[in-house]
Amino acid sequence: MVINILKEQSARVVLDAPCGHGWLGNELPRVEPAALIDGLGLWEYPDAVPAYRCVQEHDLDEPLPAALQGYDAVVCGEAIHLLKSPGTALAGFRAALRPGGTLVVTTPNTWHARSRGQFFLRGFHSGFSPMYGKRRGEYITYFPFSFPQLHLILTQSGFRNVQLHDVDEPKPKRPLERLLGWPGEVYCRRKAAAADTAEERDYWTQAGSKQSLYGRWLVVTAQR
């Protein structure tokens, strides 16, 4: 889906942050041969370097290097929930984008209906077990994102036109989830009907969508 979004946006110069083992750098040039892609990560993975124009070691909890500018798109895949300071990263991503450029964020949808039920029963969301005793550098989840929360932090960071994309997955996955999510559907539908502006109506429509309420993943785009 990320590749399709980049194609639709005609993104030619892309920043992959974090680049991980380089899946985006290895895949994007096959689809868009003219695309140039740079990577940021906690480590410079040797197997990622050949697919990228440049790979830099960088902690996304720290401000991005000022030299990173003019990108058509920035991709932050499966990482924002692992950051202690997501606002710092988003400010850096916005500065790195050209005007009108696109940010693509993917992250687990931790507030889906079943996860909310688990939180009610045990105090921890699905996939967010207690992190006690873990150290920096290990897999630590800090923020359980929902679409409304992600929308809020993106708009407060200066992004506009925040859009939630549909992921091909069962929604809901189990019948009980529909019962748990139904009150949210009704609430968001009423808020959308009472909205004063098209922008507000679009927000509540997305917040009450099946992807937001039942999906396991969030794939969200926003423009600088």
C-alpha positions as CSV (number, residue, x, y, z in Angstrom):
1,M,0.0,0.0,0.0
2,V,2.8,2.4,0.8
3,I,4.3,1.9,-2.7
4,N,0.9,2.6,-4.3
5,I,0.5,5.8,-2.3
6,L,4.0,7.0,-3.4
7,K,3.1,6.2,-7.0
8,E,-0.2,8.1,-6.7
9,Q,1.7,11.1,-5.3
10,S,4.3,10.9,-8.1
11,A,7.0,10.9,-5.4
12,R,10.4,11.0,-7.0
13,V,12.6,11.9,-4.0
14,V,11.7,9.9,-0.8
15,L,13.0,9.8,2.8
16,D,12.6,6.4,4.5
17,A,12.7,7.1,8.3
18,P,13.4,4.6,9.8
19,C,14.7,2.5,6.9
20,G,15.1,-0.7,8.9
21,H,16.6,-3.4,6.7
22,G,15.7,-1.5,3.5
23,W,12.5,-3.0,2.3
24,L,11.2,0.3,0.9
25,G,14.5,1.1,-0.8
26,N,14.6,-2.4,-2.4
27,E,11.0,-2.3,-3.6
28,L,10.4,1.3,-4.7
29,P,13.0,1.5,-7.5
30,R,11.5,-1.7,-9.1
31,V,8.2,0.1,-9.4
32,E,9.4,3.6,-10.0
33,P,12.9,3.3,-11.5
34,A,13.4,7.1,-11.5
35,A,12.8,7.4,-7.7
36,L,15.6,8.4,-5.4
37,I,15.4,7.2,-1.8
38,D,17.4,8.1,1.3
39,G,17.3,6.3,4.6
40,L,17.6,7.1,8.3
41,G,18.0,4.5,11.0
42,L,19.6,3.7,14.4
43,W,22.1,1.6,12.5
44,E,23.5,1.7,9.0
45,Y,22.5,-1.7,7.7
46,P,25.0,-2.8,5.0
47,D,22.3,-4.7,3.0
48,A,20.2,-1.5,2.8
49,V,22.9,0.8,1.4
50,P,23.0,-0.4,-2.2
51,A,19.3,0.3,-2.7
52,Y,19.5,3.9,-1.2
53,R,21.2,7.0,-2.4
54,C,22.3,7.7,1.1
55,V,21.8,6.0,4.5
56,Q,22.5,7.9,7.7
57,E,22.5,6.7,11.3
58,H,20.1,8.8,13.3
59,D,17.9,8.5,16.4
60,L,14.4,9.7,15.4
61,D,13.8,10.9,19.0
62,E,16.4,13.6,18.1
63,P,15.9,16.5,15.7
64,L,16.5,15.6,12.1
65,P,19.6,16.9,10.3
66,A,18.8,20.3,8.8
67,A,20.3,19.3,5.5
68,L,17.5,16.9,4.9
69,Q,15.1,19.0,2.7
70,G,13.1,19.0,-0.5
71,Y,11.6,15.5,-0.3
72,D,8.4,14.7,-2.2
73,A,7.5,12.2,0.5
74,V,8.6,11.0,3.9
75,V,7.7,7.4,5.0
76,C,7.7,6.5,8.7
77,G,6.7,2.9,8.7
78,E,5.9,0.9,11.9
79,A,7.9,3.3,14.1
80,I,6.0,6.2,15.5
81,H,4.6,4.1,18.4
82,L,8.3,3.2,19.3
83,L,9.4,6.8,19.7
84,K,9.6,8.6,23.1
85,S,9.2,12.0,21.3
86,P,7.0,11.5,18.2
87,G,6.4,15.3,18.0
88,T,10.1,15.8,17.5
89,A,10.1,13.3,14.6
90,L,7.0,14.9,13.0
91,A,8.5,18.4,13.1
92,G,11.6,17.0,11.4
93,F,9.6,15.2,8.7
94,R,7.6,18.4,8.0
95,A,10.8,20.4,7.6
96,A,12.2,17.7,5.3
97,L,9.2,17.8,2.9
98,R,8.9,20.3,0.1
99,P,5.7,22.4,0.3
100,G,2.8,20.1,-0.7
101,G,4.9,17.0,0.0
102,T,3.4,13.9,1.6
103,L,4.0,12.2,4.9
104,V,3.1,8.5,5.1
105,V,2.8,7.0,8.5
106,T,2.0,3.3,9.3
107,T,1.5,2.0,12.8
108,P,-0.6,-0.6,14.7
109,N,-4.2,0.6,15.4
110,T,-4.0,-0.2,19.0
111,W,-7.5,1.2,19.8
112,H,-9.5,-1.2,17.7
113,A,-12.6,-2.7,19.3
114,R,-11.0,-5.9,20.6
115,S,-8.0,-4.1,22.0
116,R,-10.3,-1.7,23.9
117,G,-11.9,-4.7,25.4
118,Q,-8.6,-6.1,26.5
119,F,-7.6,-2.7,28.0
120,F,-10.8,-2.8,30.0
121,L,-10.1,-6.3,31.3
122,R,-6.3,-6.1,32.0
123,G,-5.2,-2.5,31.7
124,F,-3.0,-3.1,28.6
125,H,-3.8,-2.9,25.0
126,S,-3.3,-5.7,22.5
127,G,0.4,-5.8,21.6
128,F,1.3,-3.4,24.4
129,S,2.4,-5.7,27.2
130,P,4.1,-4.2,30.3
131,M,7.6,-2.9,29.3
132,Y,9.0,-3.1,32.8
133,G,12.7,-4.1,32.9
134,K,13.4,-3.4,29.2
135,R,16.2,-1.2,28.1
136,R,16.8,1.4,25.4
137,G,17.5,-0.4,22.2
138,E,15.1,-3.2,22.9
139,Y,11.6,-3.3,21.3
140,I,9.6,-0.9,23.5
141,T,6.2,0.4,22.6
142,Y,5.5,3.9,24.1
143,F,2.2,5.2,22.5
144,P,-0.9,3.1,21.5
145,F,-2.1,5.2,18.6
146,S,-5.7,5.5,17.3
147,F,-6.8,7.4,14.2
148,P,-8.1,10.4,16.3
149,Q,-4.9,10.5,18.3
150,L,-2.7,10.3,15.2
151,H,-4.9,12.9,13.5
152,L,-4.4,15.2,16.5
153,I,-0.7,15.0,16.6
154,L,-0.3,15.4,12.9
155,T,-2.5,18.5,12.7
156,Q,-0.9,20.0,15.8
157,S,2.5,19.5,14.0
158,G,1.4,21.6,11.1
159,F,0.2,18.9,8.7
160,R,-3.1,19.2,6.7
161,N,-5.4,16.9,4.7
162,V,-4.9,13.9,7.0
163,Q,-6.4,10.8,5.4
164,L,-6.8,7.3,6.7
165,H,-6.4,4.6,4.0
166,D,-8.3,1.3,3.9
167,V,-6.2,-1.8,4.6
168,D,-7.3,-5.1,3.0
169,E,-8.2,-7.1,6.2
170,P,-11.3,-8.4,7.9
171,K,-13.2,-5.5,9.7
172,P,-14.3,-6.6,12.2
173,K,-12.2,-9.8,12.6
174,R,-14.6,-11.4,15.0
175,P,-18.4,-10.9,15.5
176,L,-18.0,-9.8,19.1
177,E,-15.9,-6.8,17.9
178,R,-18.9,-5.4,16.1
179,L,-20.8,-5.3,19.3
180,L,-17.9,-3.6,21.1
181,G,-17.5,-1.0,18.3
182,W,-21.1,-0.3,17.5
183,P,-21.5,2.5,20.1
184,G,-18.5,4.2,18.5
185,E,-20.0,3.9,15.0
186,V,-23.2,5.5,16.2
187,Y,-21.4,8.3,18.0
188,C,-19.2,9.2,15.1
189,R,-22.1,9.1,12.7
190,R,-24.1,11.5,14.8
191,K,-21.1,13.9,15.1
192,A,-20.6,13.8,11.3
193,A,-24.2,14.6,10.7
194,A,-24.0,17.6,13.1
195,A,-20.7,18.9,11.7
196,D,-20.6,22.6,10.7
197,T,-17.9,22.2,8.0
198,A,-16.9,19.7,5.4
199,E,-13.5,19.3,7.1
200,E,-15.1,18.4,10.4
201,R,-17.5,16.0,8.7
202,D,-14.6,14.3,7.0
203,Y,-12.8,13.9,10.3
204,W,-15.8,12.2,12.0
205,T,-16.5,10.0,9.0
206,Q,-12.9,8.7,9.1
207,A,-13.0,8.3,12.9
208,G,-16.1,6.2,12.6
209,S,-14.9,4.1,9.6
210,K,-14.4,0.4,9.9
211,Q,-10.7,0.8,9.5
212,S,-10.5,3.2,12.4
213,L,-12.8,1.2,14.7
214,Y,-12.0,-2.4,13.7
215,G,-8.8,-2.5,11.6
216,R,-5.5,-3.7,13.1
217,W,-3.4,-1.1,11.2
218,L,-3.3,2.6,10.5
219,V,-2.0,3.8,7.1
220,V,-2.3,7.6,7.2
221,T,-1.1,10.3,4.8
222,A,-0.8,14.0,5.5
223,Q,0.5,17.0,3.5
224,R,2.9,19.7,4.5
